[in-house]
Amino acid sequence: MWVSTPFTAERHFQPSFGLAELETLRVSVVPRAAAITNASRKQSQYDCSIDIGIQQRLQPTEPSHEQGQIAALLDLVEEVVDHLRFARLADFPDAAWAGIEHEPVVSTEHLDQHRQFTSILTVNYRVLR
């Protein structure tokens, strides 16, 4: 995957970082939910959701430059969305992409309290077994 800002996504079960740890870009993949329903007499439908958190502390600067940092991070989030949209997972090709939710687009609480950019994508996949 080509992105304007290279990163390594890491799986976490409880992503919690101090501000010093967010001086560099963090991309966390967190299992969110799984629902199993009946698809047929012999198959079940698994709807699985994962959260992808993109976080970084903003660098001290003038307010106008801070807006540029936020815009650049949002561009990165959109690149991740474009990469995942309609794609199958390489390690689990039976999982079909079912949709993406983006909430919060930008956490205003994190910006106000910590000058930290936080954006969360919830990616949904469907598997028939």
CORTA-V951383 format. One record per backbone hydrogen bond with DSSP energy under -1.0 kcal/mol. CO is the residue of the C=O (numbers start at 0). NH is the residue of the N-H. If there is no record, write none. Layout:
<<CO & NH> <CO & NH>>
This chain:
<<9 & 28> <19 & 22> <21 & 56> <25 & 54> <26 & 9> <27 & 52> <28 & 11> <29 & 50> <32 & 48> <34 & 46> <36 & 44> <42 & 38> <42 & 39> <43 & 128> <44 & 36> <45 & 126> <46 & 34> <47 & 124> <48 & 31> <48 & 32> <49 & 122> <50 & 29> <51 & 120> <52 & 27> <53 & 118> <54 & 25> <55 & 116> <61 & 65> <62 & 66> <64 & 68> <65 & 69> <66 & 70> <67 & 71> <68 & 72> <69 & 73> <70 & 74> <71 & 75> <72 & 76> <73 & 77> <74 & 78> <75 & 79> <76 & 80> <77 & 81> <78 & 82> <79 & 83> <80 & 84> <83 & 86> <91 & 94> <95 & 125> <98 & 123> <100 & 121> <103 & 119> <106 & 110> <107 & 111> <108 & 112> <109 & 113> <109 & 115> <110 & 114> <114 & 57> <116 & 55> <117 & 106> <118 & 53> <119 & 102> <120 & 51> <121 & 100> <122 & 49> <123 & 97> <123 & 98> <124 & 47> <125 & 95> <126 & 45>>
